[in-house]
Amino acid sequence: MRKVILSLIVIAAVGFTSCKNDAKKDEKKSEPTEVKKDVAYIDASFGVRGNCGMCKTTIEKAVNNLDGISKAEWDRLRKKIDVSFDASKTNLDAIHKAIANSGYDTDKLSGSEDAYNNLPGCCKYDHSMEMSLKGEVKDGGKGH
């Protein structure tokens, strides 16, 4: 009889121990395994010369081809671009350079002459035009 009771106690002890370990395994499974890193985007605006809708497409495409860009919107009337980017992947100098390499002047860099010469006629802008205009702006009629 003692052997039977002792056997039952041993079986019960083993059973409770294994249930306890299973519960610990389940707790570990419910812990998050993925850590999300918040990315802080930097917003910036600066002047970019250009004339028309084709300019807008080319300028925005040049910026959007860079890694880390979340927004690039060029305002044709105000001659300025608004960008938002991940500073761990790109920076303002790279954005200015990408625009200049596509043939457009920024308020920091002059556009590539070769790229400018290959722009369509409607995109040939006046290199002395003002940029980053504020207030009310009248459309100059070059809204291609």
C-alpha positions in Angstrom: 0.0 0.0 0.0 2.8 2.3 0.8 4.4 1.7 -2.6 1.1 2.5 -4.3 0.8 5.8 -2.4 4.4 6.7 -2.9 4.1 5.9 -6.6 1.0 8.2 -6.8 2.9 11.0 -5.1 5.8 10.7 -7.4 3.5 10.6 -10.5 1.6 13.6 -9.2 4.9 15.5 -8.5 6.2 14.8 -12.0 2.8 15.9 -13.5 2.7 19.2 -11.6 6.3 20.0 -12.5 5.8 19.4 -16.2 2.6 21.5 -16.2 4.6 24.3 -14.5 7.3 24.1 -17.2 4.6 24.2 -19.9 3.1 27.3 -18.4 6.5 29.0 -18.4 7.0 28.1 -22.1 3.6 29.6 -22.9 4.5 32.8 -21.0 7.7 33.1 -23.1 5.8 32.6 -26.3 3.6 35.5 -25.6 6.5 37.9 -25.1 7.1 40.2 -28.0 10.0 39.1 -30.1 10.0 42.1 -32.4 11.2 45.5 -31.3 10.0 48.4 -33.4 12.3 51.4 -33.7 10.6 54.7 -34.2 12.0 56.7 -37.0 12.2 60.5 -36.6 11.7 62.3 -39.9 13.2 65.7 -40.5 11.1 68.2 -42.4 12.8 70.9 -44.5 11.9 73.4 -47.2 14.2 75.2 -49.7 14.2 76.9 -53.0 14.3 75.1 -56.4 14.1 76.8 -59.7 11.7 75.4 -62.4 8.8 76.2 -64.6 6.2 73.6 -65.2 4.6 70.3 -64.3 7.3 68.4 -66.1 9.8 70.2 -63.8 7.8 69.1 -60.8 7.9 65.5 -62.0 11.6 65.5 -62.6 12.5 67.3 -59.3 10.3 65.1 -57.1 11.5 61.9 -58.9 15.2 63.0 -58.2 14.5 63.3 -54.5 12.2 60.3 -54.2 15.0 58.1 -55.7 17.0 58.7 -52.5 16.7 56.2 -49.6 14.9 57.6 -46.6 12.6 60.1 -48.3 9.0 60.0 -47.1 7.8 63.2 -48.8 9.0 65.4 -51.7 6.6 68.1 -53.0 7.8 70.9 -55.2 5.5 74.0 -55.4 5.7 75.3 -59.0 4.4 78.8 -58.1 6.5 79.4 -55.0 9.6 77.7 -56.5 10.2 75.6 -53.3 10.3 72.0 -52.2 9.0 70.5 -49.0 10.8 67.3 -48.0 10.6 64.9 -45.1 13.4 62.4 -44.7 15.1 59.9 -42.3 18.4 61.5 -41.3 19.9 58.1 -40.7 19.6 57.3 -44.5 20.1 60.7 -46.2 20.7 64.4 -45.6 20.0 67.8 -47.0 23.2 67.9 -48.9 22.3 64.7 -50.8 18.9 66.0 -51.6 20.3 69.3 -53.0 22.8 67.3 -55.0 20.2 65.0 -56.4 18.1 68.0 -57.6 21.2 69.7 -59.0 22.2 66.5 -60.9 18.7 66.5 -62.5 19.4 69.9 -64.0 17.7 72.3 -61.5 19.2 75.0 -59.3 18.5 74.9 -55.6 19.2 77.7 -53.2 22.4 75.9 -52.3 23.7 74.4 -55.6 23.6 75.2 -59.3 22.1 72.6 -61.5 24.2 70.4 -63.8 24.8 72.1 -67.1 24.6 68.9 -69.0 21.3 67.9 -67.4 19.9 71.4 -67.8 20.8 71.3 -71.5 18.9 68.0 -71.9 15.7 69.4 -70.3 12.7 70.0 -72.5 12.2 73.6 -73.8 9.4 74.3 -71.3 11.7 73.4 -68.4 14.5 75.8 -69.4 14.1 78.2 -66.4 15.6 81.7 -65.8 18.7 81.1 -63.6 18.0 84.4 -61.9 14.4 83.7 -60.9 13.5 84.1 -57.3 12.9 81.0 -55.2 11.0 80.2 -52.0 8.4 82.9 -52.7 6.1 83.8 -49.9 2.6 85.3 -49.9 0.3 85.4 -52.9 1.9 84.2 -56.1 0.5 84.7 -59.6 0.8 81.9 -62.1 3.2 83.0 -64.9 1.3 80.9 -67.4 3.9 78.1 -67.7 1.8 75.4 -66.1 2.5 72.5 -68.5 
